[in-house]
Amino acid sequence: MLAPSHPLQIALGLIVWSVWFVALYGGLSVGCALAPPDADLGARTWLNGLLAALTAMTFTWLVWQVRRCWRAARTGMDDAPNRRFIITLSAGIYAVAAVSTLVIGIPILGLPPCP
């Protein structure tokens, strides 16, 4: 696992978010093309369940990273100003990625997957 002060932490939150985004809409498209769920079920389909689980796992991991970076910044794990900046910036970017994941993922709970 990367240290909270590693420079890759700055981009990792948005990388994970973008991979999740592609997997979400790619999985939705493939699922609707290969095995479309019954339209009468509405949002309670296997496809929505799978996508909601993926969203929950991604959101949980991103929030865990926010807490990890925030704790590292608050406890003074690294007193070097440039490292503390990296840790704080990473926590903010992970938070933005987590909120974005949640905002984009919430419609999964109420909308049918395939039109």
Backbone as XML, in Angstrom:
<?xml version="1.0"?>
<chain id="A" units="angstrom">
  <residue number="1" name="MET">
    <atom name="N" x="0.841" y="-1.173" z="0.000"/>
    <atom name="CA" x="0.000" y="0.000" z="0.000"/>
    <atom name="C" x="0.889" y="1.240" z="0.000"/>
  </residue>
  <residue number="2" name="LEU">
    <atom name="N" x="0.478" y="2.208" z="-0.760"/>
    <atom name="CA" x="1.241" y="3.447" z="-0.858"/>
    <atom name="C" x="1.098" y="4.266" z="0.416"/>
  </residue>
  <residue number="3" name="ALA">
    <atom name="N" x="2.171" y="4.930" z="0.781"/>
    <atom name="CA" x="2.123" y="5.839" z="1.921"/>
    <atom name="C" x="1.222" y="7.017" z="1.574"/>
  </residue>
  <residue number="4" name="PRO">
    <atom name="N" x="0.557" y="7.598" z="2.566"/>
    <atom name="CA" x="-0.314" y="8.746" z="2.278"/>
    <atom name="C" x="0.422" y="9.920" z="1.638"/>
  </residue>
  <residue number="5" name="SER">
    <atom name="N" x="1.722" y="10.007" z="1.829"/>
    <atom name="CA" x="2.474" y="11.128" z="1.266"/>
    <atom name="C" x="3.055" y="10.834" z="-0.114"/>
  </residue>
  <residue number="6" name="HIS">
    <atom name="N" x="2.763" y="9.673" z="-0.658"/>
    <atom name="CA" x="3.265" y="9.336" z="-1.993"/>
    <atom name="C" x="2.545" y="10.203" z="-3.031"/>
  </residue>
  <residue number="7" name="PRO">
    <atom name="N" x="3.273" y="10.790" z="-3.982"/>
    <atom name="CA" x="2.647" y="11.671" z="-4.975"/>
    <atom name="C" x="1.561" y="11.002" z="-5.826"/>
  </residue>
  <residue number="8" name="LEU">
    <atom name="N" x="1.623" y="9.698" z="-5.999"/>
    <atom name="CA" x="0.593" y="9.003" z="-6.776"/>
    <atom name="C" x="-0.782" y="9.114" z="-6.114"/>
  </residue>
  <residue number="9" name="GLN">
    <atom name="N" x="-0.806" y="9.349" z="-4.808"/>
    <atom name="CA" x="-2.077" y="9.488" z="-4.093"/>
    <atom name="C" x="-2.915" y="10.638" z="-4.659"/>
  </residue>
  <residue number="10" name="ILE">
    <atom name="N" x="-2.256" y="11.660" z="-5.197"/>
    <atom name="CA" x="-2.975" y="12.812" z="-5.735"/>
    <atom name="C" x="-3.887" y="12.390" z="-6.891"/>
  </residue>
  <residue number="11" name="ALA">
    <atom name="N" x="-3.414" y="11.531" z="-7.742"/>
    <atom name="CA" x="-4.194" y="11.127" z="-8.920"/>
    <atom name="C" x="-4.994" y="9.854" z="-8.706"/>
  </residue>
  <residue number="12" name="LEU">
    <atom name="N" x="-4.657" y="9.061" z="-7.705"/>
    <atom name="CA" x="-5.260" y="7.742" z="-7.556"/>
    <atom name="C" x="-6.769" y="7.791" z="-7.342"/>
  </residue>
  <residue number="13" name="GLY">
    <atom name="N" x="-7.264" y="8.772" z="-6.609"/>
    <atom name="CA" x="-8.711" y="8.871" z="-6.388"/>
    <atom name="C" x="-9.480" y="9.051" z="-7.678"/>
  </residue>
  <residue number="14" name="LEU">
    <atom name="N" x="-8.979" y="9.923" z="-8.547"/>
    <atom name="CA" x="-9.672" y="10.152" z="-9.811"/>
    <atom name="C" x="-9.458" y="9.003" z="-10.791"/>
  </residue>
  <residue number="15" name="ILE">
    <atom name="N" x="-8.345" y="8.322" z="-10.679"/>
    <atom name="CA" x="-8.123" y="7.130" z="-11.513"/>
    <atom name="C" x="-9.127" y="6.043" z="-11.135"/>
  </residue>
  <residue number="16" name="VAL">
    <atom name="N" x="-9.279" y="5.808" z="-9.836"/>
    <atom name="CA" x="-10.239" y="4.798" z="-9.371"/>
    <atom name="C" x="-11.651" y="5.201" z="-9.772"/>
  </residue>
  <residue number="17" name="TRP">
    <atom name="N" x="-11.989" y="6.480" z="-9.619"/>
    <atom name="CA" x="-13.315" y="6.949" z="-10.011"/>
    <atom name="C" x="-13.553" y="6.725" z="-11.504"/>
  </residue>
  <residue number="18" name="SER">
    <atom name="N" x="-12.573" y="7.032" z="-12.335"/>
    <atom name="CA" x="-12.766" y="6.876" z="-13.779"/>
    <atom name="C" x="-12.883" y="5.409" z="-14.180"/>
  </residue>
  <residue number="19" name="VAL">
    <atom name="N" x="-12.132" y="4.541" z="-13.536"/>
    <atom name="CA" x="-12.263" y="3.100" z="-13.808"/>
    <atom name="C" x="-13.652" y="2.623" z="-13.388"/>
  </residue>
  <residue number="20" name="TRP">
    <atom name="N" x="-14.125" y="3.088" z="-12.232"/>
    <atom name="CA" x="-15.468" y="2.735" z="-11.781"/>
    <atom name="C" x="-16.520" y="3.245" z="-12.784"/>
  </residue>
  <residue number="21" name="PHE">
    <atom name="N" x="-16.365" y="4.470" z="-13.255"/>
    <atom name="CA" x="-17.316" y="5.064" z="-14.194"/>
    <atom name="C" x="-17.405" y="4.250" z="-15.481"/>
  </residue>
  <residue number="22" name="VAL">
    <atom name="N" x="-16.255" y="3.878" z="-16.021"/>
    <atom name="CA" x="-16.235" y="3.072" z="-17.248"/>
    <atom name="C" x="-16.836" y="1.695" z="-16.987"/>
  </residue>
  <residue number="23" name="ALA">
    <atom name="N" x="-16.503" y="1.095" z="-15.841"/>
    <atom name="CA" x="-17.057" y="-0.222" z="-15.504"/>
    <atom name="C" x="-18.570" y="-0.146" z="-15.304"/>
  </residue>
  <residue number="24" name="LEU">
    <atom name="N" x="-19.042" y="0.934" z="-14.695"/>
    <atom name="CA" x="-20.475" y="1.105" z="-14.462"/>
    <atom name="C" x="-21.241" y="1.178" z="-15.773"/>
  </residue>
  <residue number="25" name="TYR">
    <atom name="N" x="-20.866" y="2.089" z="-16.641"/>
    <atom name="CA" x="-21.614" y="2.256" z="-17.880"/>
    <atom name="C" x="-21.279" y="1.189" z="-18.915"/>
  </residue>
  <residue number="26" name="GLY">
    <atom name="N" x="-20.078" y="0.671" z="-18.893"/>
    <atom name="CA" x="-19.750" y="-0.458" z="-19.755"/>
    <atom name="C" x="-20.509" y="-1.694" z="-19.329"/>
  </residue>
  <residue number="27" name="GLY">
    <atom name="N" x="-20.557" y="-1.947" z="-18.028"/>
    <atom name="CA" x="-21.309" y="-3.091" z="-17.512"/>
    <atom name="C" x="-22.795" y="-2.960" z="-17.778"/>
  </residue>
  <residue number="28" name="LEU">
    <atom name="N" x="-23.308" y="-1.748" z="-17.654"/>
    <atom name="CA" x="-24.715" y="-1.508" z="-17.951"/>
    <atom name="C" x="-25.017" y="-1.795" z="-19.419"/>
  </residue>
  <residue number="29" name="SER">
    <atom name="N" x="-24.175" y="-1.317" z="-20.297"/>
    <atom name="CA" x="-24.387" y="-1.523" z="-21.739"/>
    <atom name="C" x="-24.284" y="-2.991" z="-22.121"/>
  </residue>
  <residue number="30" name="VAL">
    <atom name="N" x="-23.269" y="-3.665" z="-21.610"/>
    <atom name="CA" x="-23.088" y="-5.085" z="-21.920"/>
    <atom name="C" x="-24.223" y="-5.904" z="-21.322"/>
  </residue>
  <residue number="31" name="GLY">
    <atom name="N" x="-24.600" y="-5.599" z="-20.089"/>
    <atom name="CA" x="-25.698" y="-6.319" z="-19.450"/>
    <atom name="C" x="-27.012" y="-6.157" z="-20.196"/>
  </residue>
  <residue number="32" name="CYS">
    <atom name="N" x="-27.282" y="-4.944" z="-20.654"/>
    <atom name="CA" x="-28.531" y="-4.704" z="-21.404"/>
    <atom name="C" x="-28.493" y="-5.350" z="-22.785"/>
  </residue>
  <residue number="33" name="ALA">
    <atom name="N" x="-27.317" y="-5.456" z="-23.372"/>
    <atom name="CA" x="-27.208" y="-6.047" z="-24.707"/>
    <atom name="C" x="-27.266" y="-7.579" z="-24.656"/>
  </residue>
  <residue number="34" name="LEU">
    <atom name="N" x="-26.631" y="-8.180" z="-23.669"/>
    <atom name="CA" x="-26.531" y="-9.645" z="-23.627"/>
    <atom name="C" x="-27.683" y="-10.308" z="-22.888"/>
  </residue>
  <residue number="35" name="ALA">
    <atom name="N" x="-28.075" y="-9.759" z="-21.760"/>
    <atom name="CA" x="-29.136" y="-10.382" z="-20.960"/>
    <atom name="C" x="-29.991" y="-9.307" z="-20.315"/>
  </residue>
  <residue number="36" name="PRO">
    <atom name="N" x="-30.812" y="-8.625" z="-21.101"/>
    <atom name="CA" x="-31.615" y="-7.542" z="-20.529"/>
    <atom name="C" x="-32.600" y="-8.060" z="-19.489"/>
  </residue>
  <residue number="37" name="PRO">
    <atom name="N" x="-32.646" y="-7.408" z="-18.337"/>
    <atom name="CA" x="-33.597" y="-7.841" z="-17.312"/>
    <atom name="C" x="-35.025" y="-7.476" z="-17.701"/>
  </residue>
  <residue number="38" name="ASP">
    <atom name="N" x="-35.967" y="-8.116" z="-17.052"/>
    <atom name="CA" x="-37.383" y="-7.880" z="-17.330"/>
    <atom name="C" x="-37.747" y="-6.438" z="-16.970"/>
  </residue>
  <residue number="39" name="ALA">
    <atom name="N" x="-38.380" y="-5.735" z="-17.883"/>
    <atom name="CA" x="-38.725" y="-4.325" z="-17.681"/>
    <atom name="C" x="-39.766" y="-4.150" z="-16.575"/>
  </residue>
  <residue number="40" name="ASP">
    <atom name="N" x="-40.552" y="-5.179" z="-16.300"/>
    <atom name="CA" x="-41.578" y="-5.083" z="-15.258"/>
    <atom name="C" x="-40.990" y="-5.003" z="-13.853"/>
  </residue>
  <residue number="41" name="LEU">
    <atom name="N" x="-39.750" y="-5.396" z="-13.692"/>
    <atom name="CA" x="-39.118" y="-5.377" z="-12.378"/>
    <atom name="C" x="-38.686" y="-3.975" z="-11.964"/>
  </residue>
  <residue number="42" name="GLY">
    <atom name="N" x="-38.624" y="-3.062" z="-12.899"/>
    <atom name="CA" x="-38.190" y="-1.700" z="-12.580"/>
    <atom name="C" x="-36.713" y="-1.671" z="-12.212"/>
  </residue>
  <residue number="43" name="ALA">
    <atom name="N" x="-36.419" y="-1.078" z="-11.068"/>
    <atom name="CA" x="-35.026" y="-0.964" z="-10.632"/>
    <atom name="C" x="-34.548" y="-2.183" z="-9.838"/>
  </residue>
  <residue number="44" name="ARG">
    <atom name="N" x="-35.434" y="-3.096" z="-9.524"/>
    <atom name="CA" x="-35.057" y="-4.278" z="-8.727"/>
    <atom name="C" x="-34.631" y="-5.424" z="-9.631"/>
  </residue>
  <residue number="45" name="THR">
    <atom name="N" x="-33.500" y="-5.252" z="-10.281"/>
    <atom name="CA" x="-32.989" y="-6.270" z="-11.198"/>
    <atom name="C" x="-31.606" y="-6.713" z="-10.746"/>
  </residue>
  <residue number="46" name="TRP">
    <atom name="N" x="-31.180" y="-7.819" z="-11.300"/>
    <atom name="CA" x="-29.841" y="-8.318" z="-10.988"/>
    <atom name="C" x="-28.783" y="-7.329" z="-11.451"/>
  </residue>
  <residue number="47" name="LEU">
    <atom name="N" x="-29.023" y="-6.661" z="-12.558"/>
    <atom name="CA" x="-28.049" y="-5.720" z="-13.105"/>
    <atom name="C" x="-27.892" y="-4.508" z="-12.192"/>
  </residue>
  <residue number="48" name="ASN">
    <atom name="N" x="-29.002" y="-3.963" z="-11.733"/>
    <atom name="CA" x="-28.918" y="-2.842" z="-10.801"/>
    <atom name="C" x="-28.274" y="-3.259" z="-9.486"/>
  </residue>
  <residue number="49" name="GLY">
    <atom name="N" x="-28.565" y="-4.462" z="-9.040"/>
    <atom name="CA" x="-27.943" y="-4.961" z="-7.809"/>
    <atom name="C" x="-26.436" y="-5.075" z="-7.938"/>
  </residue>
  <residue number="50" name="LEU">
    <atom name="N" x="-25.998" y="-5.598" z="-9.059"/>
    <atom name="CA" x="-24.560" y="-5.734" z="-9.300"/>
    <atom name="C" x="-23.881" y="-4.374" z="-9.396"/>
  </residue>
  <residue number="51" name="LEU">
    <atom name="N" x="-24.501" y="-3.455" z="-10.116"/>
    <atom name="CA" x="-23.924" y="-2.117" z="-10.262"/>
    <atom name="C" x="-23.958" y="-1.352" z="-8.942"/>
  </residue>
  <residue number="52" name="ALA">
    <atom name="N" x="-24.999" y="-1.546" z="-8.151"/>
    <atom name="CA" x="-25.067" y="-0.903" z="-6.840"/>
    <atom name="C" x="-23.988" y="-1.449" z="-5.904"/>
  </residue>
  <residue number="53" name="ALA">
    <atom name="N" x="-23.727" y="-2.746" z="-5.977"/>
    <atom name="CA" x="-22.669" y="-3.331" z="-5.152"/>
    <atom name="C" x="-21.303" y="-2.786" z="-5.560"/>
  </residue>
  <residue number="54" name="LEU">
    <atom name="N" x="-21.063" y="-2.668" z="-6.851"/>
    <atom name="CA" x="-19.807" y="-2.091" z="-7.337"/>
    <atom name="C" x="-19.662" y="-0.643" z="-6.875"/>
  </residue>
  <residue number="55" name="THR">
    <atom name="N" x="-20.758" y="0.101" z="-6.932"/>
    <atom name="CA" x="-20.742" y="1.491" z="-6.492"/>
    <atom name="C" x="-20.468" y="1.582" z="-4.992"/>
  </residue>
  <residue number="56" name="ALA">
    <atom name="N" x="-21.096" y="0.728" z="-4.213"/>
    <atom name="CA" x="-20.896" y="0.747" z="-2.764"/>
    <atom name="C" x="-19.456" y="0.400" z="-2.396"/>
  </residue>
  <residue number="57" name="MET">
    <atom name="N" x="-18.883" y="-0.579" z="-3.072"/>
    <atom name="CA" x="-17.491" y="-0.945" z="-2.788"/>
    <atom name="C" x="-16.541" y="0.183" z="-3.150"/>
  </residue>
  <residue number="58" name="THR">
    <atom name="N" x="-16.763" y="0.806" z="-4.298"/>
    <atom name="CA" x="-15.908" y="1.912" z="-4.722"/>
    <atom name="C" x="-16.041" y="3.090" z="-3.770"/>
  </residue>
  <residue number="59" name="PHE">
    <atom name="N" x="-17.262" y="3.444" z="-3.412"/>
    <atom name="CA" x="-17.494" y="4.550" z="-2.492"/>
    <atom name="C" x="-16.838" y="4.284" z="-1.145"/>
  </residue>
  <residue number="60" name="THR">
    <atom name="N" x="-16.993" y="3.075" z="-0.632"/>
    <atom name="CA" x="-16.401" y="2.717" z="0.658"/>
    <atom name="C" x="-14.880" y="2.828" z="0.615"/>
  </residue>
  <residue number="61" name="TRP">
    <atom name="N" x="-14.263" y="2.343" z="-0.449"/>
    <atom name="CA" x="-12.812" y="2.416" z="-0.565"/>
    <atom name="C" x="-12.342" y="3.873" z="-0.629"/>
  </residue>
  <residue number="62" name="LEU">
    <atom name="N" x="-13.056" y="4.701" z="-1.381"/>
    <atom name="CA" x="-12.673" y="6.102" z="-1.492"/>
    <atom name="C" x="-12.817" y="6.823" z="-0.159"/>
  </residue>
  <residue number="63" name="VAL">
    <atom name="N" x="-13.890" y="6.563" z="0.576"/>
    <atom name="CA" x="-14.071" y="7.183" z="1.895"/>
    <atom name="C" x="-12.992" y="6.700" z="2.859"/>
  </residue>
  <residue number="64" name="TRP">
    <atom name="N" x="-12.635" y="5.425" z="2.779"/>
    <atom name="CA" x="-11.561" y="4.903" z="3.620"/>
    <atom name="C" x="-10.248" y="5.637" z="3.325"/>
  </residue>
  <residue number="65" name="GLN">
    <atom name="N" x="-9.983" y="5.917" z="2.052"/>
    <atom name="CA" x="-8.774" y="6.645" z="1.681"/>
    <atom name="C" x="-8.815" y="8.089" z="2.192"/>
  </residue>
  <residue number="66" name="VAL">
    <atom name="N" x="-10.003" y="8.709" z="2.164"/>
    <atom name="CA" x="-10.136" y="10.061" z="2.717"/>
    <atom name="C" x="-9.764" y="10.044" z="4.192"/>
  </residue>
  <residue number="67" name="ARG">
    <atom name="N" x="-10.332" y="9.115" z="4.933"/>
    <atom name="CA" x="-10.025" y="9.018" z="6.376"/>
    <atom name="C" x="-8.550" y="8.746" z="6.617"/>
  </residue>
  <residue number="68" name="ARG">
    <atom name="N" x="-7.986" y="7.873" z="5.827"/>
    <atom name="CA" x="-6.575" y="7.509" z="5.992"/>
    <atom name="C" x="-5.675" y="8.721" z="5.759"/>
  </residue>
  <residue number="69" name="CYS">
    <atom name="N" x="-5.923" y="9.451" z="4.685"/>
    <atom name="CA" x="-5.103" y="10.626" z="4.394"/>
    <atom name="C" x="-5.350" y="11.735" z="5.408"/>
  </residue>
  <residue number="70" name="TRP">
    <atom name="N" x="-6.612" y="11.925" z="5.778"/>
    <atom name="CA" x="-6.929" y="12.984" z="6.722"/>
    <atom name="C" x="-6.282" y="12.716" z="8.082"/>
  </residue>
  <residue number="71" name="ARG">
    <atom name="N" x="-6.334" y="11.473" z="8.526"/>
    <atom name="CA" x="-5.679" y="11.115" z="9.792"/>
    <atom name="C" x="-4.173" y="11.329" z="9.719"/>
  </residue>
  <residue number="72" name="ALA">
    <atom name="N" x="-3.591" y="10.965" z="8.598"/>
    <atom name="CA" x="-2.142" y="11.146" z="8.443"/>
    <atom name="C" x="-1.780" y="12.627" z="8.485"/>
  </residue>
  <residue number="73" name="ALA">
    <atom name="N" x="-2.609" y="13.471" z="7.910"/>
    <atom name="CA" x="-2.336" y="14.907" z="7.925"/>
    <atom name="C" x="-2.548" y="15.492" z="9.319"/>
  </residue>
  <residue number="74" name="ARG">
    <atom name="N" x="-3.568" y="15.025" z="10.030"/>
    <atom name="CA" x="-3.889" y="15.572" z="11.350"/>
    <atom name="C" x="-2.944" y="15.097" z="12.443"/>
  </residue>
  <residue number="75" name="THR">
    <atom name="N" x="-2.449" y="13.893" z="12.325"/>
    <atom name="CA" x="-1.584" y="13.361" z="13.378"/>
    <atom name="C" x="-0.141" y="13.810" z="13.216"/>
  </residue>
  <residue number="76" name="GLY">
    <atom name="N" x="0.141" y="14.532" z="12.140"/>
    <atom name="CA" x="1.508" y="15.000" z="11.935"/>
    <atom name="C" x="2.450" y="13.870" z="11.592"/>
  </residue>
  <residue number="77" name="MET">
    <atom name="N" x="1.918" y="12.865" z="10.877"/>
    <atom name="CA" x="2.735" y="11.722" z="10.506"/>
    <atom name="C" x="3.985" y="12.162" z="9.772"/>
  </residue>
  <residue number="78" name="ASP">
    <atom name="N" x="3.832" y="13.195" z="8.990"/>
    <atom name="CA" x="4.953" y="13.687" z="8.218"/>
    <atom name="C" x="4.954" y="15.211" z="8.335"/>
  </residue>
  <residue number="79" name="ASP">
    <atom name="N" x="5.963" y="15.755" z="8.976"/>
    <atom name="CA" x="5.984" y="17.189" z="9.228"/>
    <atom name="C" x="6.548" y="18.009" z="8.079"/>
  </residue>
  <residue number="80" name="ALA">
    <atom name="N" x="7.052" y="17.369" z="7.034"/>
    <atom name="CA" x="7.562" y="18.115" z="5.886"/>
    <atom name="C" x="6.385" y="18.810" z="5.189"/>
  </residue>
  <residue number="81" name="PRO">
    <atom name="N" x="6.488" y="20.113" z="4.946"/>
    <atom name="CA" x="5.353" y="20.841" z="4.363"/>
    <atom name="C" x="4.896" y="20.298" z="3.011"/>
  </residue>
  <residue number="82" name="ASN">
    <atom name="N" x="5.835" y="19.890" z="2.168"/>
    <atom name="CA" x="5.419" y="19.385" z="0.854"/>
    <atom name="C" x="4.697" y="18.047" z="0.987"/>
  </residue>
  <residue number="83" name="ARG">
    <atom name="N" x="5.101" y="17.219" z="1.911"/>
    <atom name="CA" x="4.410" y="15.939" z="2.107"/>
    <atom name="C" x="3.041" y="16.148" z="2.737"/>
  </residue>
  <residue number="84" name="ARG">
    <atom name="N" x="2.954" y="17.066" z="3.673"/>
    <atom name="CA" x="1.655" y="17.361" z="4.278"/>
    <atom name="C" x="0.699" y="17.925" z="3.221"/>
  </residue>
  <residue number="85" name="PHE">
    <atom name="N" x="1.209" y="18.732" z="2.308"/>
    <atom name="CA" x="0.390" y="19.260" z="1.217"/>
    <atom name="C" x="-0.140" y="18.120" z="0.349"/>
  </residue>
  <residue number="86" name="ILE">
    <atom name="N" x="0.726" y="17.172" z="0.009"/>
    <atom name="CA" x="0.311" y="16.020" z="-0.803"/>
    <atom name="C" x="-0.774" y="15.230" z="-0.088"/>
  </residue>
  <residue number="87" name="ILE">
    <atom name="N" x="-0.596" y="15.014" z="1.211"/>
    <atom name="CA" x="-1.575" y="14.239" z="1.976"/>
    <atom name="C" x="-2.919" y="14.960" z="2.021"/>
  </residue>
  <residue number="88" name="THR">
    <atom name="N" x="-2.906" y="16.261" z="2.296"/>
    <atom name="CA" x="-4.148" y="17.030" z="2.384"/>
    <atom name="C" x="-4.839" y="17.134" z="1.020"/>
  </residue>
  <residue number="89" name="LEU">
    <atom name="N" x="-4.069" y="17.393" z="-0.015"/>
    <atom name="CA" x="-4.632" y="17.455" z="-1.362"/>
    <atom name="C" x="-5.224" y="16.111" z="-1.769"/>
  </residue>
  <residue number="90" name="SER">
    <atom name="N" x="-4.531" y="15.042" z="-1.442"/>
    <atom name="CA" x="-5.039" y="13.704" z="-1.761"/>
    <atom name="C" x="-6.359" y="13.429" z="-1.056"/>
  </residue>
  <residue number="91" name="ALA">
    <atom name="N" x="-6.457" y="13.821" z="0.205"/>
    <atom name="CA" x="-7.705" y="13.632" z="0.953"/>
    <atom name="C" x="-8.843" y="14.387" z="0.267"/>
  </residue>
  <residue number="92" name="GLY">
    <atom name="N" x="-8.587" y="15.602" z="-0.184"/>
    <atom name="CA" x="-9.613" y="16.375" z="-0.878"/>
    <atom name="C" x="-10.033" y="15.750" z="-2.193"/>
  </residue>
  <residue number="93" name="ILE">
    <atom name="N" x="-9.060" y="15.249" z="-2.941"/>
    <atom name="CA" x="-9.382" y="14.627" z="-4.230"/>
    <atom name="C" x="-10.130" y="13.313" z="-4.025"/>
  </residue>
  <residue number="94" name="TYR">
    <atom name="N" x="-9.739" y="12.542" z="-3.016"/>
    <atom name="CA" x="-10.495" y="11.327" z="-2.705"/>
    <atom name="C" x="-11.932" y="11.682" z="-2.310"/>
  </residue>
  <residue number="95" name="ALA">
    <atom name="N" x="-12.114" y="12.769" z="-1.570"/>
    <atom name="CA" x="-13.465" y="13.188" z="-1.170"/>
    <atom name="C" x="-14.296" y="13.578" z="-2.385"/>
  </residue>
  <residue number="96" name="VAL">
    <atom name="N" x="-13.701" y="14.313" z="-3.315"/>
    <atom name="CA" x="-14.418" y="14.688" z="-4.541"/>
    <atom name="C" x="-14.799" y="13.432" z="-5.330"/>
  </residue>
  <residue number="97" name="ALA">
    <atom name="N" x="-13.897" y="12.485" z="-5.425"/>
    <atom name="CA" x="-14.179" y="11.240" z="-6.149"/>
    <atom name="C" x="-15.289" y="10.445" z="-5.447"/>
  </residue>
  <residue number="98" name="ALA">
    <atom name="N" x="-15.278" y="10.429" z="-4.104"/>
    <atom name="CA" x="-16.312" y="9.700" z="-3.361"/>
    <atom name="C" x="-17.683" y="10.337" z="-3.560"/>
  </residue>
  <residue number="99" name="VAL">
    <atom name="N" x="-17.755" y="11.656" z="-3.483"/>
    <atom name="CA" x="-19.035" y="12.345" z="-3.689"/>
    <atom name="C" x="-19.519" y="12.142" z="-5.119"/>
  </residue>
  <residue number="100" name="SER">
    <atom name="N" x="-18.612" y="12.207" z="-6.072"/>
    <atom name="CA" x="-18.982" y="11.986" z="-7.475"/>
    <atom name="C" x="-19.504" y="10.571" z="-7.684"/>
  </residue>
  <residue number="101" name="THR">
    <atom name="N" x="-18.884" y="9.610" z="-7.052"/>
    <atom name="CA" x="-19.339" y="8.223" z="-7.144"/>
    <atom name="C" x="-20.750" y="8.088" z="-6.587"/>
  </residue>
  <residue number="102" name="LEU">
    <atom name="N" x="-20.987" y="8.714" z="-5.455"/>
    <atom name="CA" x="-22.304" y="8.628" z="-4.831"/>
    <atom name="C" x="-23.376" y="9.324" z="-5.678"/>
  </residue>
  <residue number="103" name="VAL">
    <atom name="N" x="-23.066" y="10.499" z="-6.180"/>
    <atom name="CA" x="-24.047" y="11.257" z="-6.966"/>
    <atom name="C" x="-24.398" y="10.522" z="-8.255"/>
  </residue>
  <residue number="104" name="ILE">
    <atom name="N" x="-23.418" y="9.951" z="-8.911"/>
    <atom name="CA" x="-23.683" y="9.226" z="-10.161"/>
    <atom name="C" x="-24.310" y="7.865" z="-9.872"/>
  </residue>
  <residue number="105" name="GLY">
    <atom name="N" x="-23.998" y="7.278" z="-8.729"/>
    <atom name="CA" x="-24.496" y="5.944" z="-8.407"/>
    <atom name="C" x="-25.893" y="5.896" z="-7.829"/>
  </residue>
  <residue number="106" name="ILE">
    <atom name="N" x="-26.385" y="6.986" z="-7.254"/>
    <atom name="CA" x="-27.713" y="6.982" z="-6.628"/>
    <atom name="C" x="-28.839" y="6.634" z="-7.609"/>
  </residue>
  <residue number="107" name="PRO">
    <atom name="N" x="-28.834" y="7.095" z="-8.855"/>
    <atom name="CA" x="-29.926" y="6.722" z="-9.772"/>
    <atom name="C" x="-30.053" y="5.215" z="-9.998"/>
  </residue>
  <residue number="108" name="ILE">
    <atom name="N" x="-29.016" y="4.451" z="-9.720"/>
    <atom name="CA" x="-29.090" y="3.001" z="-9.861"/>
    <atom name="C" x="-30.201" y="2.440" z="-8.976"/>
  </residue>
  <residue number="109" name="LEU">
    <atom name="N" x="-30.441" y="3.086" z="-7.848"/>
    <atom name="CA" x="-31.428" y="2.580" z="-6.899"/>
    <atom name="C" x="-32.871" y="2.809" z="-7.349"/>
  </residue>
  <residue number="110" name="GLY">
    <atom name="N" x="-33.102" y="3.746" z="-8.260"/>
    <atom name="CA" x="-34.474" y="4.060" z="-8.609"/>
    <atom name="C" x="-34.844" y="3.935" z="-10.073"/>
  </residue>
  <residue number="111" name="LEU">
    <atom name="N" x="-33.878" y="3.843" z="-10.941"/>
    <atom name="CA" x="-34.179" y="3.789" z="-12.377"/>
    <atom name="C" x="-33.979" y="2.386" z="-12.936"/>
  </residue>
  <residue number="112" name="PRO">
    <atom name="N" x="-34.839" y="1.957" z="-13.844"/>
    <atom name="CA" x="-34.629" y="0.653" z="-14.486"/>
    <atom name="C" x="-33.367" y="0.726" z="-15.360"/>
  </residue>
  <residue number="113" name="PRO">
    <atom name="N" x="-32.643" y="-0.366" z="-15.446"/>
    <atom name="CA" x="-31.356" y="-0.324" z="-16.145"/>
    <atom name="C" x="-31.469" y="-0.195" z="-17.662"/>
  </residue>
  <residue number="114" name="CYS">
    <atom name="N" x="-32.414" y="-0.834" z="-18.257"/>
    <atom name="CA" x="-32.503" y="-0.836" z="-19.719"/>
    <atom name="C" x="-33.812" y="-0.163" z="-20.151"/>
  </residue>
  <residue number="115" name="PRO">
    <atom name="N" x="-33.736" y="0.791" z="-21.067"/>
    <atom name="CA" x="-34.960" y="1.465" z="-21.516"/>
    <atom name="C" x="-35.826" y="0.572" z="-22.394"/>
  </residue>
</chain>
